[in-house]
């Protein structure tokens, strides 16, 4: 079968469907403030978890595990662990960057009505080891794909997601009773929000700026760094 050059490829989504996907990608935000108090309806939370569970995984091993956390007491313990880790992290910065870090809002653990810890079981026998012999870390990559699925689905549903990475994995394990063979990958804050920012919060706060695409796309081989010219050359 031949297609005219101006015809879309077969199995292409229609323009509205495509635009919705690209919009979710462009407008996804790491939300840390403005969570509304009402919890997500169970059917909505289930849809988000199903989206994550549908992510690609090496060998179809599906190593991702989900721990929904509603308990205020447990979230309080997680928040205290964040405060300790955050104080340590702030100490590595000096001068203006130190104050800039102190002014950042980096979590919504207690504000969000529910939290979600996403875990990986890299020892799972499902998939029979396919694709993991030379790159065993692909189990963790599979869980990261699940997180991205959930994040994009959440944005389409008007749900804010904030990833809290300033936590000691050992402390997280102790609080949540995570077995030694299970790897905590992400601690997320979930909830409806007042609004989504026009751009990434760290960019708006002046912490960092997004690098343009052309600076990170190469062809065939990775470029060899250009040696700095010696003074006077």
Secondary structure as GFF3:
##gff-version 3
##sequence-region A 1 233
A	DSSP	alpha_helix	15	27	.	.	.	ID=ss1
A	DSSP	alpha_helix	42	53	.	.	.	ID=ss2
A	DSSP	three_ten_helix	58	60	.	.	.	ID=ss3
A	DSSP	beta_strand	64	69	.	.	.	ID=ss4
A	DSSP	alpha_helix	72	90	.	.	.	ID=ss5
A	DSSP	alpha_helix	95	103	.	.	.	ID=ss6
A	DSSP	beta_strand	114	120	.	.	.	ID=ss7
A	DSSP	alpha_helix	138	156	.	.	.	ID=ss8
A	DSSP	beta_strand	159	163	.	.	.	ID=ss9
A	DSSP	alpha_helix	169	176	.	.	.	ID=ss10
A	DSSP	beta_strand	183	192	.	.	.	ID=ss11
A	DSSP	alpha_helix	201	204	.	.	.	ID=ss12
A	DSSP	three_ten_helix	213	215	.	.	.	ID=ss13
###
